[in-house]
Amino acid sequence: MKTQKTPWTSFAKAAAALLLTLAAGCVSASGPRDTAGWLEARGADFMDMFGVRLGFGAGLGAYVRVTEYAQLGFMMRGPDQRELPKPEDANLRSVPCLMVGTIGRYGGAWFDATRELMFPGWSSRDRDGLYIDREVIAGYVSPHGRLDNWRGSVGGGVHLLLIGAAAEVNPYEIFDFLGGLVGYDPSGDDVPVGTAELEEEPEAEGES
């Protein structure tokens, strides 16, 4: 007996295929990435231009950004692991905020813990310590926010208690994408397979 296909089954398969396509070949959240050829490199450049994210779970905040020099807002999502009583209790799923979407060259799904303040020319994500932490569920996602390609982006986001959304565009990456169509790589981020190295996570000062 054949199983009847439903619209939700087709949607789930399409979403899974899209997620695998977005995540394929990614090495780092921004900067160089392994590319198998011209077509994949153009796809990576295209993804660099946009970021779209949806959040489901505990969170509160809003922000607007027109590059790092004109940004304002705050965002809190998921648990603050620094406030948990014991290291073994530090589990991102304890107060979950599920995020799905893309940031720069990668896409996927992850549990998110964010404590971020944004002012013109400054963001808490640049300070020592982990202000954005992620537990990857699917795809490739940088484990923290320092590698996000956010400095030149234009856009905003909002999270109200249990649901949120954010959308950004990076104008400079549009030139990188167009340049790639005619053989140029202004961002210097199209690296042939096997030559890119994974970036090590930066350690906070004072750690031993």
N, C-alpha and C positions, 0 to 999 in steps of 0.2 A: 504494500500500500504506500503510495507516494505521500510525502508530507507537503501540505499546502503552504506555499510561500505567502507571507504577509508583507505589507509595506514596511513594517518595522524590521523584518529580517533583511530585506534589501537595503534599507537605510543603514543598519548595523554593519553589513558587509562593505558598503560603500565608504562608511566612516573609517572602518579598519584599514581599508586599502589606501585611503587618503593619508591616514596617520603614518602608515609604513612608508609611503612615498615621501612625506615630509621629513621623516626621521632618517631615511637611508643615506649613508655615507657621511653623516655629520661627525666632526671631530671636536670642535669647540664652539662655544656659544656665539662668538664673534671672531673675526679674523680668519686665518687660513683654515681651509677645510679640504679633505681629500675629494678630488673630483676625477671621475673616470674618463671624462671627455668633454667636448665643447657643449653638448646639450645639457649635461648635468650641471656644468658650471653656470650656464645661463639660468637654470632653475634655481640654483643657490643664490645667484645675484638677485633674482626676482623676489625670493623670500626675504632677502635683506631689506627690501623696501618697505615691508609692511609687518605689523604685529597685531594680532587679534587674539584676545584671551577672554574666556568666560570662567567665572568662579562660582562654586556652589559650596556653601558652608560658612562657618563663623568668620565675620569680617566687618569692618567699618572704616570708611574713609573715602576721599576723593582727591584727584589731582588734575592739573592741566599743565602742559609743557610745550613751550616753543623753543626748543633746544635747552641746554642746561642753564643758559643765561636768563631765561624767562620762564621759570617754573615755580609752582606753588602747590602745596598740598600735604597730605599725610595719608598713610595707609597702614592698617593693622589687619592681618589675616592669620588665622590658625593660632596654635599655642605659642607662647613665649617660653622656649625651652630653658632660658636662663632663670626663670622663676620656678621651675619644677624643683622639688625638694632633693631628689637624688639623681645622679647621672643616668642610672638604669631606667628612670621614669621618663627620660627624654625621648618621647615617641611622637612623631608628627601626627600620628593618627589619633592621639588622645583627645584633641579638639580639632577635627579635620576641616580643612578647606581644600576641596578638590579643584584644581585648575586644569583647563584644557585649552590648547591653542598654540600659537607660535610667538617666538621672540627671535628676531634676527634669522639666522640660518637653521634653526632647529624647531622642531615641533613635537608635541606629545602631550602627556597627561602626568600630573604630579600633585602631591600634597604640598601645600605651601604654608610657610610660617614667615610673615613679614612684619617688621617694625621699621617703617621708613618715614622720615621727614624730608620735605623738599622745599628749598628756598632758591632764589636766583643765584646761580653759581656754586651751589653746595647741596649735597644730599648725604644723609646718614649712611648710605650704602658705601661711601668712600672711607668711612671711619674704620679703625681697628675693631675687630669683633664681628660676629656674624649677625647682621640685621635682616638678611633674607636667607632662608634655608628651605631646601626642597628635597622631597623624597620621591624619586622618579618611579612612575608606574609603567609608562610606555613611552617609546620613542627615545630621543636623546635630549636631555635637558641639563644645563649647567646646574651643579648642586647649590649654587648661591647666585646672588644678583650682581656681583662685581663684573662678570663677563658679559652682562647684557649690553647690547648695542643701543644705549639710551641717550647718550649725550647730545646727539644731533637730531633726536626725534621730535616730532610735532604730534600732539594728540592729548588724550586724557583718559581717565577711568574713574569709576565709582563702584563702591561696594556697600550695600545696605543690608546688614545683618546676615542674610543667608544667600544672597545672590549678587553677583557683580559682573562688570564687563569693562574692557579697556581696548582701545584701538589707537594705533600710532602709525605714522609714516615717516620714513627717513629720507628727506629730499636728496641728500648727497648720494645715497645708494642708487637713485634713479640714474644719475650720470654714470655710475659704475656699471649698471645693467646695460645702458645704451652703448657705452664704450666697449663692453664685452661682445656686443653683436658685430662689431667691426674689428675685433682682434686686440683691443686694449683692456687693461685691468687696472684702473685708477686706484682701487683700494688695495691691490696687491694681495687679494685673498683667495685666488683660484690656484690651488696647489695640486699638482698631479698626485695620483694615488701612490702612497708609500713614502712621500717626502714630508708630510706634515707631522709634527710632534704634538702630543697632548700637553696642554699647559698644566703645570703643577698648581695646586690650590695654594694661594698665599696664606702664610701663617700670621696670626695676630701677634703683635709685639708683646713680649713678656711671657710667651708660652715656652715651656721647657720640654 
